Amino acid sequence: MQKEEIIKQINAALAKEFELDESMLTPDADFVKLGLDSLDAVDMVIVLEQMFKIDIRNNYKVGDFGTLGGLYDFVERLIKQKNA
């Protein structure tokens, strides 16, 4: 899966799940500034794990991502590891 497709799918899922305007979903977007809290983060993880068939919870370390760009990279890395 190409990174552009990963970004597109993540943005679409976040826009739908949290009713966000996709124009706000840029690589440098900060989760707090998007209005997402810790409960939203749990929901986001579940949605992304189901969508990409990856295990985020057991692979995440604090500091892995703080922005959408970090999330894109993190998910891409997990998908590559899964497919290796």
N, C-alpha and C positions, 0 to 999 in steps of 0.2 A: 504494500500500500504506500502510495506516495504521500509525502508530507502535506502537500496542498489538500489532498483528500481528507487526511486526518484533521487538519485545521477546519475545513469546511464542515465536517461531521460534528466536531466538538462545538463549533460556534452555533450550528443549527440546534444541537441538543441543549446548550445553555440558554439560547434565546427562547426556546420552547418551554423548558423546565422552569426558568426563572423570570419569564416574560421580559427579557432584555432586548433592547434594540441592537441588532447585529452590527450597526455602525460603531457601537461602543466596544465591540469585541476585537481589540487590536492586540498584537503581541506584548505591548508594554502596559496593557490594562491590568490594574491591581485589583484583586478580588474584593478588598474592603471598599475601594472606591466604586466598584460595581454594585455595592450594597449587599454582598453575600457574607453571611456570618458562618459560624462553625456548624450549625445545623444544615445550612445550605451545602456546605462542603461535604458532609456525609451523603446527602442526596446526590450531589454531583459525582462522587466516587462510585456510588451504586450504579448510576446511569452509565457512566463511562466503562465500568467493568462489564456490564451487560452488553453494551454496544460493541466493544472491541474484544470481548472474551479474554480479558487480561485481569491480573490480580494486582490492583493498586495498593490495597491496604497492607499487604505483607511485603511490599517492595518500597514503600514510601519512607523517606527519612526527612525529618524537619529540615527545611532549607532546599529541598529538591525543586520546589517551584513556589514563587510568590506572585508571579504574573502569568498571564495567559501564555506568553511565549515559553515560559518555563514548563507549563503544563503540556503544551504542544510537544516540546522536546522530550519530556518525561514519558508521555504516552507513546510517542514514536519509538523510543528506546525499548519500552516494554513489548511493543508489537514485534520489533526486530528480534528481541530475545526469544519470544514465543515461537517465531517462525524459523529460528536458527536450527 
